[in-house]
Amino acid sequence: LDYSAQPVPDATISDLDAVERERLRNIIRNYHGEQNLLELSDEELDKALQMVTTVEGKLIPTFTGLLLIGKKDRLKNLMSTAESAIQVLHGTNVKVNESFTLPLLAAFEKISEYMNAWNRSQEMEIGLFRVTIPDIDSRAFRESLVNAYCHRDYSMLGRVRVQLNDEGLTISNPGGFIEGINIHNLFDAEPHGRNPVLADALKRIGLAERTG
């Protein structure tokens, strides 16, 4: 069962936020997603990314739709497991400690802004050039954060947590091995995601890698 493809109980199409849908379109532009998605109407876009499904003749948001472009208050009421947290520690000093429930794309941008502010860098001389090298590579961070949202178990309470401290970066999410995967076949098993519809949407808009 793909949890992310299921219709959200008690949700209506009005629970999707036009502002968040425009954020999604901007991400397609900025991250070189499938450009043909930009030519679609709002309803066509929602259907193409499986953010809605038809139930008894009515369009109802799926968990993917609510996660990506749901209204903040409705997301908190209908999907309490969509919480995120960012923590920045220097030694024992807490510089940032914030928890929030936001649509996934808005949460992604908020955490990325924190990382840009706190990700230290240093310059190295290579021949005649000076190259700035950050502590955390932005592409590796983006893929790790997307994976944390993509593959978490949304039926479990908890939150996606990003912690930056003196030892490095930790990104964690709720959930264990999915069915068919265990510690003994981890490296040999055929890879498959926990939320295929959500993962496909994130790939198509350009946030996630397509290599798997």
C-alpha positions, 0 to 999 in steps of 0.5 A: 500500500502506497500511503502517499497515494491514498485520499485524505479522509475529511479533506476537500479540494479547497484544502490545497493552497494556491500560494503553495501551488505557485511555489511548486511551479517556481521549483519546477522552473528553478530546479529544472523539473519537467517543463511541460508541467508548467503548461498545465492548468491547476487541475491538470497539474494536480492530476499529473502529480497525483496530488488529487484522486477521484472519489465518488465523482469528486476530486479529493487531495491525496496525502501527497497533495496535502503534503506538498501544497496543503494549507498549513492549518489543514495540514496540521489538523489532517496530518499531524505527522508532517512536522519538521525540526531544525537544530543548530548547536555549537558545543552545548550552546543552542543557536537554533531550535525550531519545530514547525508544521508546514507543507513539504516544499515550504519546509524544505525552503525554510530549512535550506535558508537556515543551512545557507546561514549556518553552513560555514565555508573556507577558501582554498587556493588552487593555482591562481584561483581561490575556491570557496568550499562549504562544510556541507555540500549543498547538493548532498544536503538537498538530496538527503533532506528530500530522501528524509521526507520521501521515505519517512513513515507518515503513519508514525508520530515523529518529525523529520529532524535536521541537526547541525553541530560541531561534528557534522550534519544529521538528518533523521526521520521516523520509520524503520526498514520497509517490508522485504528489507532487513539488516541481512539483505540491505545491500542486495535487495531490489530498491523500492521506496516507501511512498512511490507517488510522493517520490515520483512527484518530487523527481518530476518537479526537480527536487530529487535525483532520478537515479534512485 
